[in-house]
């Protein structure tokens, strides 16, 4: 069985970048060392290699990926509606990033703190999230429950990862709509989204080509009602992800790869990713021999 150092290293394969690189014939030596370390036969499917390592993580190294996966499964099974959008690592403010963001009738930010994490930045992270999200929750292990109750305010929801890796709600998040700010909402938007939103409210075209114009438009943005803007921002960001692509990814990509399925690059290449995951190691190697010169492959 791999030791914790190996598990930490091999957990790197659980990323959208890694899977997309595999699809394009990259990261091949790393992948060989992964499946070779647990003596998997070459008839083994690629998805079963990932599954074997996910089970090792689940049993021995519950890192952030395990928490994300359990949380997404919980949202998918209990809350996810047809037009919803889910994001992993969504930027907000100047230097904060929401671990999982759910946009539905409103929006909900989830911050994950595993047993390996500290609370050093937690207060600032949660404050940043409330500037753009109506609901904010923290997801923690059972061992952090007492310390969490001491440091988070009562409006913050608390979800606990149990020993069997299921996510249970300890405290439901309360609405923070009155804390949402124009700056927080602005930081969630892409430039084109900001332009279309402001044009909707002002009725005129928005020109962002100069710093002076940007400042002028942001002043105009700040004059609008923040609660109204929040509802508009939620709808705009929902459209950023095609609901059919998200649904297809979550329906057909194995549930131990759900955080990867949230990546838009994966959703764009979902058919190829699914085909690769369902191929055997031998079939995968054969395909790569066609893609690249043999001397570049470390098989």
Buried (B, 14 or more C-beta within 10 A) or exposed (E): EBEEEBBBBBBEBBBBBBBBBBBEBBBBEBBBEBBEEBEBEEEBBBBBBBBBBBEBBBEEBBBBBBBBBBBBBBBBEEEBEEBBBBBBBBBBBEEBBBBBBBBBEBBBBBBBBBBEBEBEBBEEBBBBBBBBBBBBBBBBBEEBEEEBEEEBEEBBBBBBBEEEBEBEEBBEBBEBBEBBBBBBBBBBBEEEBBBBBBEEBBEEEBEBEEEEEBEBBBEBBEEBEBEEBBBBBBEBBBEEBEBEBBBBBBEBBBBBBBBBBBBBBBBBBBEEBBBBBBBBBEBBBEBBBEEBEEEEBEB
